[in-house]
Amino acid sequence: MTALVTPDVRLHATWAAAMQEFGDGYPHGSGLGHEVPTYDEEGCAAYVAWLLGAAETPIREDWVPCTFLWIAEGDEVVGFLALRHTLNDWLLEEGGHIGYSVRPSRRREGHAGRALGLALPRAAALGLDRVLLTCDEDNLASRGTIEANGGAYEDSRNGKRRYWIATGSQSSGR
């Protein structure tokens, strides 16, 4: 069963395997900028500490507070999800509140859709009435995932389709 879990060094081996599957590709939602962690246990521990601090203090000056989660099935890391607490100008145009990716060997199994569904109550708990998600115009899989979770298409900008999803929150309306 798909779950969203807090990054944990106890999942080091499966996290490392997931990261290596992306090769030169970018694992959206993983928290990586241009930095590439070492995949040993010590590197994983430093990376986890770095991710956990991002909810309060952005990792980089141009980022916003963000909750990073791992998409897991049992004890296997199958992907990554970033839940951004607010939007800056770039995120409003292209990045959105939620970014995610699933490791190549575990795609087309429904993990992205279930993870997105699990992230929506977490967004509501942050006081977000709705969240913005984006995907590349030609990314039919992500488009389907977003639409299946209630994504309402707003427009396209810079090659990105922009969708809003209501979280069910009855809060301040950020």
N, C-alpha and C positions, 0 to 999 in steps of 0.2 A: 504494500500500500504506500502510495506517495505521501511524503510528509515534508514540511519545512522544518529544518533543525538549525539550531545555533551552531556556527562553526566550532569544531571541537577537535583537538589534536588526536583524540582517540580514533578518529576516522582518517588519520594520516595516510595510510596505505591506499585506501580507495580514493581519497582526495587527490593524491599524487597521480594515480592512474587516470583519473578523470581529466586532470590538467594536461597530462601528456597526450591524451587523445586529441586535444584541440590543435596540437602541433603549432603551426604558425598562425592559426586562426585565433580570433579574440573571443574569449569566453565571457559574453555579456553577463552582467550581474555578479561577476566574480570579485570585483573590487580592484582588479589590476589596472594600473595606469600603464606607464611604460616600464614599470618595474616588473621583473620576473623573479619570483621567489625560487629559492632552491627547494627541491622536492624531498629533501631528507626531513626527519622528524623535527630537528631543531629549526629548520626553515619554516616548516609548517606551524610550529608553535609561535614564532615571531609574526608570521602572517595572520594567524588567528587573533593574536593580541591586537594587531594593527586593525583588523576588521571590526573587532568588538568595540574599539574606541571610536569608530566612525559614527556611531549613533549620536554621540554627544559632540564630538569635535571632528569636523570634516578632515579626511585624509590629506587632501590638498587644498590650497587656498581657493581654487576655483570650483571646488565641489561643495555640496550641501550636506547637512547631516543625513545619514543613511543607515538603515538596518540591513546588513548583509546576512543572507541565509543560504544554507545549502539545501538543495532538493535531494531527498534521500528516499531510498526504498530499503527498508530494514537498515542494515549497517553499510549500505553501499551509497556513496555519493554519486548521484546521476546527473546533477546539474547545479546551477547557481541562480540566485535571485537577489536583486537589489531593490529595496523599498526606500525611495528617497522621500524625506519628510516634507520637503518643499521644493519649489522649482526656481531655478535661476533663469536668465534669459535664454541660454542655450538649451536647457532642459525643456522649456516651454515650446521652443521651436522644433527640437529634434529628439531629445532623449526621453522625456516623460518621467513620471513618478516611479515606474516599475520597469526594470530590465531583467531579462532572464536568458539562460541558454541551457541546453541539455547536451550531455556528452554524445558524440556521434553514434556510439554503439547502442545507445538507449533511446534514440529518437523514434518517433512514430509509435510510441507506446502510451501516449496520453499524459506523460509526466508534466509537460509544460502547462497544459490546460488545468490539471489538478492543482499544480503549484500556484498558478495565477488565482484560481478560486480560493485557495487557502490564504493568499496574501491580502485579499480584499477586506476581510474582517480586521486584519492587523492594520491596514490603512485607516479603516474607520476608527480604530482605537487611538490612532494618532490625531484624530479630529478631521480627517479628510473626508468630505462628503462625496467626492468623486476623484478619480485618478486619471491621469493622462498616460496613454501607452502609445508608442510609435513602432512602426516596422518599415523596412524597406518596401518600396512599391512592388518589387518582384518576389517578396518573401510570402508565398501563399500559405505556408504552414503557420507562420506567426499570425498572419492575418486571420486565418481560421480559428486559431486559439483565442485571439482577442475577441472576435465576433461571437464565438461560442460562450464567452464569459460576459456577454452583454455589452460589448464595445459598440458605441455609437460613433460612426465615422463623422468627423468634422470637416477635414480637408487634407490636402497634401501640400507639403512644403519641402523644398530641397530634396526631393526624391523619397520623402518619408510620408507614409499615411499616418494620420493622427486620429486617435480614438479616445473617447471619454467613457469611463465605466463608473456607475454609481456604486458606492461602497455600502450603502445602507445606514451610514452615520447620520445622526440628527444633531450635528454640532454646529460650529461657527461658520461653516461654509467656505473654508479656505480653498 
